[in-house]
Amino acid sequence: MQPFIGITGNEMQINRVGDVSSFHINYSARHFSTAVEENGGTPFLIPITNNIKPSEFIDRLDGLLLVGGQDVTPYFYGEEPRKVLGQTSPERDTFEIALIQEAIKQKKPILAVCRGMQLVNVVLGGTLLQDIGEDPSITIQHVQQSLTQYATHSIHINPKSRLFNITGKPEDKKVKVNSFHHQVIKDLGNELIVSARSIDNVIEAVESANDDHDIIGVQWHPEYLTNSPYSSGNLFSDLIDRAKKQASA
Ligand code: MN
């Protein structure tokens, strides 16, 4: 059997103009399920739920893919919401925090993208900067105005990281990524190392510091760069490889 990869879902209310019908829907970007499928995994969209034990999902999964979306509710890292905060979903946060805790407990492989990486950091005791505008040392454009498939800023990869291998050991230790985030990691969570930074020192990737966890997190959106020469597609094949090992363990 192919590894079974859970993809976290988002929710949306659609009210059609001039129509009495409205829909409350679960969704995730198609690029994620496509990337899982193309790398030999079976994708499964996990809807936000309130009363199902996280183990009911995690027991069945071989890997967890945490995707982007709303800002993390600052309450979860001990802060009040400041004016710069974007939209949050405490309900989604609560659900995904429980999923992450259970996946960590079961040592299931995690690939955490954008908000997903930020939420993993919070689960492990870290904090976030509520908006990059609050730190004058952050000078490059992290909310890019270009299309999603264009890698716009460079990152420097820690040559001792797993990410360095995943991205094909670039000789100058640099790759380019896209960037659609207005929040960044402030204090790093426990048992994580920084595996990449942008030139203005923003944490662009993290990973497990030891074998107790199996987490790779990236701040950019590899789902839009799977065909780029920058090897972001390898993040998905790496997740599937890790999930296969997990499934056969
Ligand atoms: Mn960035």
Residues whose N, C-alpha, C, O or C-beta is under 5 A from the ligand:
A	BS01	MN	H142 N178 S179
